[in-house]
Amino acid sequence: VESHRRAAAATASGKFKDEIVPVQTK
């Protein structure tokens, strides 16, 4: 469960970061 949760967090973090980067740049 911890491994799965960590993987999901990393994926969400990466997706969020990718979405936040362009928003901040704009």
SVG drawing of the C-alpha trace seen along z (x, -y; Angstrom):
<svg xmlns="http://www.w3.org/2000/svg" viewBox="-2 -35 9 37">
<polyline fill="none" stroke="black" stroke-width="0.4" points="0.0,0.0 2.8,-2.4 4.6,-1.8 1.4,-2.3 0.6,-5.4 4.1,-6.8 3.8,-6.1 0.5,-7.8 1.8,-10.8 4.8,-11.0 2.6,-10.8 0.2,-13.5 3.1,-15.7 4.6,-15.5 1.3,-16.2 0.6,-19.1 4.1,-20.5 3.7,-20.2 0.4,-22.1 1.7,-24.7 4.8,-25.5 2.9,-26.8 0.4,-28.6 3.1,-30.4 5.0,-31.2 1.8,-32.7"/>
</svg>
